[in-house]
């Protein structure tokens, strides 16, 4: 029974658990560094060997992890937003308009981080003629199939065809394997994303093939699959693998009881961080003036 995760850093950890720490992981390169309470891990999937090993497309995956409570402190929040902006700026083209799409269902709190992040984004496409120093940035929260009758990727594709961005940044909630990373991690990847995959509800993929432009995905894990959580706990106590599968429904997920407060903080972090990554020269204070 595989343990599910959307995070490349965790997929690599799971592979090492099965194969042994000393075993070389083919087709994958990884490095890690830390500073000021933030741990950054970059996992590069180089070829089909890496794809088979980790189950994720070829590309770059950057994970930022921070200490608990860091986002509640103004200095900690600012440092995280700047760190996120710096990593995003390395993935997006240096010039050109950008479309940011907040994916997810705003009525379901663990899935609402994408739409809510759009409320904290500095949007400037309509100001391009008056403020040429800003990169043209537009934003959309396309909703979900159950409330709009349209696949999110269909909505975004139509906007891409009309507005002609040089790339799309999509923001979405993810699933983690480790509860310690829930609401305490951001993953950025240049491979795009398939919404709903973390909860078994696969929708149309957001990637270069479907949209025709590069797609950068920014995601935060807000849930853990209950079966994965239970499997880790029972394995630590020596329970046999075949007995675990009967104890929990695969469709059950676990999320923190204060998820509403955490999603509010995360949405603000993502909005500020993406704004810093797209608009060079802005500070956290500047963004506060623009979006409140």
N, C-alpha and C positions, 0 to 999 in steps of 0.2 A: 504494500500500500504506500504510494508516494506521498511525501509531505509537501504541501503546496506552498509556494511563495512567489510573489511578483518581483522580488529583489534579487538582482544578479549576485550580490555579495553573499546572500543566503544560499542561493543555488550552488555557488562555489563551495560554501561550508558543508552543505549536504553531500556533495560529491566527495569531499575530503573525508567526511565521516565514514562513508562507505568504502572508499579506496585506501584510506590511511593517509595521515598527514604528510608522510615522506614521499608519497606517490606523485609523480609529475602529472599535472593536468594538461593534456594535449590541446593545442589550439587556443589557449587562454593565457593572458598575461595580467598580473594584478600587482598593485602596490598600495601602500597605506601610509598616511602621515597624520599628525595631530598637532593642534595648537589652540590655545585659549578655549579649551572645553569642547572643541569640535574635532571629530575624527572623520577624515576623508578617505574613502577607498575608491580607487579606479580599477574597474574590471574591463578588460578589452577581450572580446570574443573575436578571434582572428580568422577562423576558417570553419569548415564543416565539422571538424573534430570537436571544436569548442561548442558548436551548435548542438551536436549530439550529446555532449557531456552535460551541458547546462540547460538545454531545452529553450534557448533564447536566440534571437537572430544575431548575425554578425554586426558588431558595432561597439560603441563605447558606453559604459554605464558608470556614472559617478554617484556615490552615496555619501551624504553628509549626515552624521549622527551627532547629537548634542546631549549634554547632561540634563537630567530631569530638573525642571524648574527654571531653566535658562531663559525661556521665552517670556517668563513673568518679570524678568529684570530688564529695564530699559537698555542697559549696556549689552546684556546678553542677546536681546532681540536684535539690536543694531548689528552686532557682530555676525549673527546668523544670516540676517538679510544681506549684508555685504558679501559674505561667503557664498551664498546662493547666487547672488548677482554675478559674482566673479566667474563662477563655474559655468553659468548660463552664457555669459558673454563669449566664452571660449568655443561654444557650440554653434551659436547663431552667426549668420553672415554679418560682416562688419557694417554694411549699409543696406538700405532698402526697407520698404514697409513690412510690418510683421502683423499677423493675425494671431490673437491669443484666444483659445477656446476653453471654457470651463466646463468640463464634462461631468455628468452625474445628475442625480435627482435631488433637487433642493429641498424636497419634502421628506427625505430620509437622511437623518443627520450624519451617519457615517459616510454617506455618499455625496454629501453636500459641499465638500471642501472646494471642488472645482468651481461651481457657480458662485459661491461666496467669495472666492479669491478675486473674481472680476470686480467686486465692489471696491477693492483696494488697489486697483491697477490704474496707472497714469495713462489715459487714452488720449491720443493726440492727432489722429488722422484728420479730423475736422479742423485742426488748427495749423495744418502744415504751411499754409500760405502766410499766416501771421507770425509763426514761430518756427522758422526753418532750422533752428538749432536742434529741435526735437526730431527724433526718428518718428515717422508716421506709424502709430500703433492703434489697431482696432481690436475690439473684444466682442465675444458672443458667448452666451450660455445657451446651447441649442436644445436643452431639455432631453427627455428620454422618450423612447418609442411608445411607451405605455400612455404618455400624456399628450404627445404631439402627433402620433401616427407616422412619424418620419424617423428614419435612422439618423442618428447624430451626424454620421459621416456624410450623409446626403445633404444635410443643411450646411455643413461647413464647406463641402465641395462647391456648392452653389455660390457661397460667399467668396471662396478662393477664385473661382472663374470670373466673378464680377469685379473684385477689388485688386487682384493680381499681387498678392504679397510675395516677398522673396522666400519666406518660410512661415510655418505655422508652429506655434507653441501650444501644446495641449496640456491641461492640468486635470488630474484625476485622482481619485482615492485608490489605494492598492491594498493587497493582503500580504501580511508578513507571516513568517514561520515563528518568529521569536516575539513574545509579548513585550519584551523590553524595548523593541524597536517601534512598537505601535505609537503613533503620534510623536515620535522622537527621531524621525528619519525622513530625509528627502532623497529621492532618486531622480537623477537626470539621465536621459539617454537620447541618442540621436537615431534610434531605430523606430520611433513611433510607439504606438500602444494599441491594444485591443481592449476596449472598455468592457467591463463586466467579467473578465476572465477570472478574476480573483474569487468570485462567488458563483461560478458556473453558469454565467449568463452572457455568453459571448455575443458581442455585437460586431458591426463592421469595423475593420481595422483602420486606424489613422496612420498612414505611412506615405512615403513618396509615391508608391505605386497607386494608391487610391486617390491622392490629392494632387499629384503632379509637381509638388515642391517638397523640399526637406521638411521633416516633422521632428520637432524636439518635444519629448514627453517629460513632464515634471510631475512626479507622483509622491504621495504620502500614504504610508500604510495606516489604516484606521481600524482594521479588523484582523483577527486570526481565525483560520478555519478550526472549528472545534475539534475535529478529528485529528488534525495535526498537533494541536495543543495536548490532547489526551494521549496521543501516541508517544510524544516525547516524555510525558510524565510517567506513563506505565512502563516504558522501556527502561527508564532510570531505576524502576523498582523490580526489573527482571521479568515482567510479564511477557509471555510469548506473543510473537507478532500475530499469529492466526487468531488469537483471542481478542485482540484489540479491535478488529474490524466489526465486531458484533456489538460494540458498546456505544457507538455514536453515529448519528446520521451525518453523511458527508455534506448535506446542505446547511447544517447549523454553523453559525459564525459567532464569534465573541468580540465584544467591543467594550471599552472602558465605560463605567457608569456615568462619568462626567464628560462624555464624548461631546456634548453640546458646547461646553466651555473650551475644550481642546480644539474643536474644529474652528471656533471663532478665532483663536490665536493663530492656528495654522493658516487659515485663509488670509489673515493680515500679513503673516510672514511671507506667504507665496506671492501675494500681490505686490508687496514692497520689494521682495527679492527679484521678481521678474522685471519690475519697473527699473531697478538699478542695473540689471543686466542688459536691458534694451536701450535705455537712455543714458549714455555715457556722460559723466560729469555731475549727475544728480547725487544728493545725499539723502539719508533717511529723513532728516529734517525737512528737506525740500518736498519729499513725497508726502509727509504729514500735512504740509501746507496745501498741497493739491487735492488730496483725497480725504483728509481729516483723520 
